[in-house]
Amino acid sequence: MTHEDTPTKEQLEREGDVAADYLEGLLDIADIDGDLELDVRQGRAYVSVESDDASLRPLADPDTVQALQELTRLAVQRETGEFSRLILDVGGSRDTRRAQLAELVDQAVSRLDDGATQASLPAMTSYERKIVHDIVAERGLVSESYGERDDRHTVIRKA
């Protein structure tokens, strides 16, 4: 399978299993209790770590989640030999980030309502840009991504 191929559900479930094993090991080392849930969503393995106690809270920071996600993707790739686009959620961090991105889009829409022809958002990951594109489409606007690598950002315009 190449980077461009669409993985099967079975391959994504295997990614999730490998990721869960890796994350369980990390949580054990850090002596943090967490329950892992695995899912397949929109062509990606999705792993969620939840806990009722506060020990998980420091790991739910967006930058920490991003770093853990990259480490987990590398562990999956090492084990399976395949590129992974796995998504990691820690303590509801993805829902929190979606709400933050929706607020950024709302601020951009306000600039458009005030007469701007377009509104640029800060650079973000491809996953965050996808969420922004979905939010923008829900609001009846159009968006495009521009830039390279770490400078890639989204520009929003009225339809």
Residue, then its C-alpha position, 0 to 999 in steps of 0.5 A: m500500500t502506498h501513501e495515496d492508497t485508501p486503507t481497508k477497514e481491517q488495516l485501520e483497525r490494525e493501526g488502532d490496535v497497534a496504537a492502543d498497545y503503544l499508548e497503553g505502554l506510555l500511560d503505564i510508564a507515566d502511571i496514568d489511568g486511561d481508557l482507550e476507545l478505538d474507531v474508524r472514522q472518515g478513512r482514519a483510525y481514531v484512538s481516544v484516551e479518556s479518564d475520570d481522574a485529573s491525571l490525564r489533563p496535562l496530556a490533553d494540551p493541544d501541543t502535547v496531543q499533537a506530539l503524542q499523535e506523531l509518536t503514535r503514528l511513528a510506532v504504528q508505522r514501525e510495526t506495520g510498515e505503512f504510513s499512518r494518518l491515525i487521529l489521537d484524542v486525549g480527554g476530549s481535546r479534539d472537541t475542544r480544538r474543534a470549538q476553538l477552530a469554529e471560533l476562529v472561523d466565526q472571527a473570520v466571517s465577522r471580518l468578511d461581514d465588515g467588508a473584507t474580501q477574504a480572511s486568512l487563518p493562522a497556519m495549522t495541521s492538515y487535520e485542523r485545516k480539514i475541520v476548518h474547511d468543514i466548518v466553513a462549508e457548513r456556514g455556506l462559505v468557501s475556503e482554500s489552503y495556501g502555503e507549504r508545510d508548516d506555513r500552510h493556512t486557510v483563506i476564507r471567502k464568501a461564496 
